[in-house]
Amino acid sequence: MYPALNQLNVRPIVALSYENWHGMLKRPLPERPNYSVENGAIQIGQILGKFFGVPIDTDEYYNQLFDYVHNKEWNLQLLSEDSLDKTINNAHFQAIQRVININNEQKLSINRFTAFLDGEQLLLKSSVPVIHRKLREAMIATLELYTKLEPAGLKNHELRRVLVDLVKWSINHLQPELDHADPQKAMPKFLWYGDFKKSHQYFVYYLIKLGCDVVIFHPEGSDLLAEMMDEPVFTHQFQYKQPAEPFPKEKRTRKTTVAYRASKEIETILNQEGSGLYKPWQLRDYTPSSITLKTTYDELFILSKEIAMIRPDFVVENGQVKIPSIFAKVQGVSKNRKEYWDRLQSLSQLEHSLLIRKLPYTIPSHSDFRFHYRNALGKDGLIAPEKIMQAHYWPYSFLATGLQKGIANAVRRICDKPGLKPLPNENLEDVKMYLFTQAMFMPKNIIQLMERFDYSQHVPKLIIYNNEATGPLSRSDAALLLLLNQFGIDIILYNPPGHNDIENYLDERLFDKHWLDDVVFDLEFKEPSLFKKGLFQGILKNLRGD
C-alpha cells in the first residue's frame, strides 16, 4: 500500500499550549506541524501532554475526561489501572518464558532479544509496512530504556512481569487500533488516567515510541513519564491536587454556580503559595511543621501575640505549612513583679492559650507498643503516617483528616530525630518507641488546643507554670512537649525557683532559656484581678465581634 515509504519518524510537537492542544489533537497528521514525506521517509507530529492536578470546577474536569473517551471527535482510548484488560493467552505466556530462558542462557543483545520475541509471534503486526517496522523499533527502544533504568538490565528479575504486561496490553488495546492506523492520516490516540505501576510506564513509553498520541491525567500530580523522556513533554498544572477518583462512567449533573467558581478563583489568587493572604481554615489540609524561633525575653511577648502568617519565616508550599513557633523556658522572676505577672497573665488569657499549673500533667502509658511501632515503619525506616492513621490503635480517627495527617507527621519527625534523652538502660530504638507510645495518649484538652489551630492564624499556646508545689514535670510531659513543638504550638514554661525540669529530659538546644533577676521558691500563681480579667475578656469579645 505504501511501496515508496520505508521509514516512520516521530517528532513530538513542541508548540503545544493548554489553549491549542485540543485543536491540534483533532487535526489529521498532514495538517500538523512536523509532517513531511520525502526520500521514502514519512515524519509525523505527535501530541504528548501531561496534566497534573484538578481545576477549580472538578465536575467539569471529570465531565471533560468522560467526553475525551466517549466522544468520537476526540477518539481517545482510555488506559488506566482499572480499565486495562489483564487477560493473556497461555501460549503467549509460555512463549515469553522461552525467550527469557534463552536470554538467561545466552545473554542476548537487545536486537536479538527483540528478534526472538518476533519469532515467537509476540510482536504485533501491521499491514502498513512502515508501522510494521516501527513496532519492532518501538520495542527495541523500550527494552533499551529498561536496561538503562533497571539494575541488571535484561537480567532484571522483573523483566518477565513487564514483558507479559507489554504483550497482553499490546494485543488487548493496541492491536484493535492498529487495524485502522495510517501515518498519512492518523495514528492511535490514548489517554492515561490516574495511578500507575512500573509496567504501565513502559507500556505508555512503547506507545509513544510507536508514534501514538498520548495524554496523561493525574489529579494528584504523579508523573508517569518521570525520568523516561529525553525530549520535553508539554505539561499543564491545574490549581489543586487531590487523590484520583474512579474514572467517570457517566457525566455528572451537579453544576457549580458562578458565585462558587468566582469564590474559588479569588481563593486561588489569594493562595498563590507564599502570597501571605489566606482565608480562615484555607490550610486545613496542609501538613504543619515548626520552625522554632530564637528570641530575646522581650521579643517572646511580642511574637507570641502575632498570628502565624506574619511571623518571620512562615512558608506555605507543596502542601506543607512551616509555622514559626516559640519554645522557651523562663527561669526565675523579674525584680519588677508587676511586669512579670502582667506578661504571664496576658499570655495565659489569650483565647488560644492553655495554662497548666499542676504537674505532672500527663499519665505515662506502660502499654507495649513495640510491635505497633515496628509495623508502622515504612521502607525508608521511618514512621509511615498513612500506616498509623489506618491502625486499630490510632486514637485520633475522629479528627478531621488534615489534622490527623498533621499529628501523624509530627509523630514521624519526633521518632526520626528524637530530642528526648535516653535513660541509662535505653538505646535509641527504645527512645523512639517511648515517644511513639506516648504520642498515642494526648490529654483531651491538648487535642482540643490542636483542633482550634488554623495554621495561618493565631498560634495556640501551652503555658506551664511550675512552682513545684504539686510535683515535678515528668518524662511523659516532656514527650508531649516535643510532639507539640513539632506540630507548631507555642510552648512557654515558667520555673520561678530556677530549677531544672525540662532539661532533665530534652536536649537543651531545642528551646530558649531566659534567666530573670531573682529565684523565688513556692511562689503561688497570681490570678488576675476580676476587673482586669473582665476588661481583658471584654476586649477579646469586641475583637471577635461577639
Secondary structure by P-SEA (a helix, b strand, c coil): ccccccbbbbbcccccccccaaaaaaccccccccccccccbbbbbbbbbccccccccaaaaaaaaaaaccccccbbbbbccccccccccaaaaaaaaaaaaaaaaccccaaaaaaaaaaaccbbbbccaaaaaaaaaaaaaaaaaaaacccccccccaaaaaaaaaaaaaaacccccccccccccccbbbbbbccccaaaaaaaaaaaaabbbbbbbbcccccccccccccccbbbbccccccccccccccccccccaaaaaaaaaaaaaaccccccccccccccbbbbbbbbbbcccaaaaaaaccccccccccccccbbbbbbbbbbbcbbbcaaaaaaaaaaaaaacccbbbbcccccbbbbcccaaaaaaaaccccccccaaaaaaccccccccccaaaaaaaaaaaaaaaacccccccccccaaaaaaaaaaaaacccaaaaaaaaacccccbbbbbbbbcccccccccaaaaaaaaaaaaabbbbbbbbcccccccccccccccbbbbbccccccccccccccaaaaaaaaaaaaaaacc
